[in-house]
Amino acid sequence: MRFVNNYSPDAEVCLHEGDRLDFFREILDWPARLVVTSPPYNIGKKYERRLLFKHYLEQQKETLRESVRVLAEDGSLCWQVGNHVAKDGEIFPLDIYIYQICKDLGLKLRNRIVWCFEHGLHCAKRFSGRYETIIWLTKSDDYVFNLDPIRVPQKYPGKKYFKGPKAGQYSCNPLGKNPGDVWVIPNVKHNHVEKTIHPCQFPIELVERLVLSLTNPGDLVIDPYMGVGSSACASVIHGRRSAGADLSKEYLDIATERIKEAIAGRLERRPLGKEVFIPGPRGSVAKRPAHFGPQNGTIQSLSDIYSEQLPLLDP
């Protein structure tokens, strides 16, 4: 596996330390099958400088314009974003603004994927945010889409046709079902196996689904905001090439080590398709302390719900 600092069409991995526009200018003749990233949200994280919202969108438009330029005709662009939160607490759903920019650049929206996670900061003056979105767009109507590698288990795998010429035959696809456009995948918090120093880190599993479904082995995957390299790890694990940029040498150093571990098969990560953890019915941290009193309304604790529904799990 050959690593380079400046873009080279014969390198498997390119990690460019510097501005993403300078990186894009190096790419002239090798189109990417997938551009996937999670850009800054303009909320003042340590890796970004907070801008006026209109200036932030102008900056995103520059990145998107270059992304479209390097994208293959049958390629895809996936932009994973949440909300920009203004100083007065008003939220601006970034995917709506990004979509309009992409539409103006000639892209077509194929899915608005909801990434749902169950943990995060708790809000006091609005409902706590527990989802972000991935907008998937293509350059043409002829695009790569491989469903089989990302199928998930059927809810009723034993279901059969009850009438018609297929009566008695199983009605599901034996490889599994389409995962749909709502993906429940844990976000990378402090106890996550993939956690690094980056405050807003992609889970590798999230990118793996996109890499497997929207590219073929050997294809180039570009991430203009590489961070600590989760998109690159997802790419090299599945035999794709990876290239991207970041301003932070510290992040790219971590990315380099993670990618090397991924290539060697030693990278600790949440396995693709692993079910979300459900606390056991008798687990102490899942039980509501008696001195809390009754739960408001009709909502039960998870431990009570699972005790009633799954009494045999904990004999």
Order of alpha helices (4+ residues) and beta strands (2+ residues): beta-beta-alpha-beta-alpha-beta-beta-beta-alpha-beta-beta-beta-alpha-beta-alpha-beta-alpha-alpha
